[in-house]
């Protein structure tokens, strides 16, 4: 694993947790919490210039999230539709490449079509926002291992070539909001040597200043990758 002597996190992954609790504390429907969470995403993406981040990966919808109430899942899907409609032009203008990781083609046909268009229109962006949709890391690794086996020997390099993130750098920094301290089946392979920061802030309250603080913390850490 290459070291990062400059202390710059090229690839930051975020588990955006706490939308429901944010709403509950205010006596609001969970849908409002999710809506405010989308606004936090929008603000954060606009703040990436000058941070050194080449890729920001956001855990938007896991393969386990289908277990949530049908109304909540529907609200999340509608928020996704609205986000693509309202923010795609800004992505194109600012040369942000959208990437989707996960089994996103299993989503509703209209969402798949919207995502296909967004991926095509942003394909030549200079930095990447990756969104994990219908994503589960254990299944991703199993599928990648199966693909590697069909080609020959199963090695770490062979598995990596078949991950959704094959064209992205390894994750340098994971941030999880809301005080929860677990990975929730997110980028388990990709975070083998990632630094991790867990903050109490609920996702709708997470701001670019919180990100800057996390990046500052990361820059002070010594990364040994198993060595001394």
Rosetta blueprint (number, residue, H / E / L):
1 X L
2 X L
3 X L
4 X L
5 X L
6 X L
7 X L
8 X L
9 X L
10 X L
11 X E
12 X E
13 X E
14 X E
15 X E
16 X L
17 X L
18 X L
19 X H
20 X H
21 X H
22 X H
23 X H
24 X H
25 X H
26 X L
27 X L
28 X L
29 X L
30 X H
31 X H
32 X H
33 X H
34 X H
35 X H
36 X H
37 X H
38 X H
39 X H
40 X H
41 X H
42 X H
43 X H
44 X H
45 X H
46 X H
47 X L
48 X L
49 X L
50 X L
51 X L
52 X L
53 X L
54 X L
55 X E
56 X E
57 X E
58 X E
59 X E
60 X E
61 X E
62 X E
63 X L
64 X L
65 X H
66 X H
67 X H
68 X L
69 X L
70 X H
71 X H
72 X H
73 X H
74 X H
75 X H
76 X H
77 X H
78 X H
79 X H
80 X H
81 X H
82 X H
83 X H
84 X H
85 X H
86 X H
87 X H
88 X H
89 X H
90 X H
91 X H
92 X H
93 X H
94 X L
95 X L
96 X E
97 X E
98 X E
99 X E
100 X E
101 X E
102 X L
103 X L
104 X H
105 X H
106 X H
107 X L
108 X L
109 X H
110 X H
111 X H
112 X H
113 X H
114 X H
115 X H
116 X H
117 X H
118 X H
119 X H
120 X H
121 X H
122 X L
123 X L
124 X L
125 X L
126 X L
127 X E
128 X E
129 X E
130 X E
131 X E
132 X E
133 X E
134 X E
135 X E
136 X L
137 X H
138 X H
139 X H
140 X H
141 X H
142 X H
143 X H
144 X H
145 X H
146 X H
147 X H
148 X H
149 X H
150 X H
151 X H
152 X L
153 X L
154 X L
155 X L
156 X H
157 X H
158 X H
159 X H
160 X H
161 X H
162 X L
163 X L
164 X L
165 X L
166 X L
167 X L
168 X L
169 X L
170 X L
171 X L
172 X L
173 X E
174 X E
175 X E
176 X E
177 X L
178 X L
179 X L
180 X L
181 X L
182 X L
183 X L
184 X L
185 X L
186 X L
187 X L
188 X L
189 X L
190 X L
191 X L
192 X L
193 X L
194 X L
195 X E
196 X E
197 X E
198 X E
199 X L
200 X L
201 X L
202 X L
203 X H
204 X H
205 X H
206 X L
207 X L
208 X H
209 X H
210 X H
211 X H
212 X H
213 X H
214 X H
215 X H
216 X H
217 X H
218 X H
219 X H
220 X L
221 X L
222 X L
223 X L
224 X L
225 X L
226 X L
227 X L
228 X L
